[in-house]
Amino acid sequence: MTRKIISTPNAPAAIGTYSQAVQVENFVYMSGQIGLDPATMLVVDGIDAQIVRVFENLKAVAEAAGGTLNHAVKFNIYLTDLANFAKVNEVMARYLAEPYPARAAIGVASLPRGALVEAEAVLYLG
């Protein structure tokens, strides 16, 4: 098994004991991204901006791994308010082409740094 750490300055640096992503063979396991601006390391304001920032961060990590978000086979989305589910769908459709990957959307009580949304993904680069 080969394990490669994926890192890019175009996404926020890890704020804990984890890597932005880990590649094992043809799979890339991307850590959860919240709406942190990689330049300031501050959470952007508002749910709409946070959703876009989350997908921009994931896109940057996917590109650092040599792929795109269209290589995703699974997403997990975490929302502090499931009323924002439709907004996630709208933004996600801008970053992905059909057929869409598998996905779960989960309501949570809170997220790091007071974020309103977090997403993680698994890519297949085979």
N, C-alpha and C positions, 0 to 999 in steps of 0.2 A: 504494500500500500504506500503510495506517495502522498504526502500532505504538503500543500503549499499555502502560505499565508498571503492573502490578497490585501493590499493597502493602497490607498490613493489620497492625495491631499485635496482632491475635488469633492470629497465627502468628509463629514465631521470625524475627527479623531475619536477613538474609543474613549468613553468616559468611565470605563471600568475595566475589569479583568477579562477582556475579550478582544478578538480581532474583527475588523470590518467584514471579512469573509475568510473561509477556509475552503480550498479546493482539494478534493480527494478524487483521484482518477478524473472522470468526466463531469463530476458533480461539483457545484459551487454552493456552499451553504452560507447565505448572507445573514449577518446579524441584523437585528431589528434597528430600524432607523426612525428617529423622531424628526420633527421639523427644525432641527438645528442648522443654522447657516454655518457652513464650514469655515468661512472667513472670520466670523465673530464668535462662534460657538455659543450663540444665543438662540433661543427658540423664537421663530418668527411669529408675528401677531396674527391671531385669528385662524379659524379652522380651515378656510379655503387656502390660505397661504401655507399652512402647515401641511396639508395634503400634497400640494404641489412640491413643497420642499422635500417631503419624504420620498416622493417618486424621483425627484432630481438626484437625491442622495443615493437611492438604490441604483439608478441608471449609471451614476458615476462608478459605483463599485462593480457593477456588471461589466462596464467597459474596461475597467482595470483588470478584470479577469479574462478579457478577450471575447466577451459576449455582449448581448443586449438583453433588455427585459423580455424580449420575445423568446429568449431561451428558458424563461421561467416555466417550471412544471408545477410549482406550488407557491402560493402566497398565504401568509397569515396576516390578517389586519386586526389591530386592537383599537377600539374606540371607547372613549370615556362617555360618549353619548351616541347610542345606536341610531338616533334621529339623523346623524350625519352619514349614514350608510349610502344614500343616493349620491351624495357629493363625492364619496370615494369612488363609486362606480363611474361617475362622469369623468373624473380626472384619470382614473385607471385606463379608461378607453382611449385617452389621448396618448398613452405611453405603450400600449399593447395592441397587437393586431389579432384578429380571430384566426384560429380557434384559441380561446382564452385558456389559461392554465387553471388547475384546481385552486380553490381558495376557501378559506374560512374567515368569517368576520366575527369577532368576539367582543362583547361588551365587558369593560373592566372598570374598576373603581378609580384607579389613578395610574399615571404613567410617569416615568422619570422627568424631572425638571418641569412638571406641570403641563406636559404636552397633552394634546387632545387626541392624537392619533399616532400609531406606530405600525410599521409594516416590516415583515421579513420575507425572504424568498429563497427558494432552492432553484438553481439553474442546472440545466443539462447541456453540456457543450459537445456532446458526441456526434 
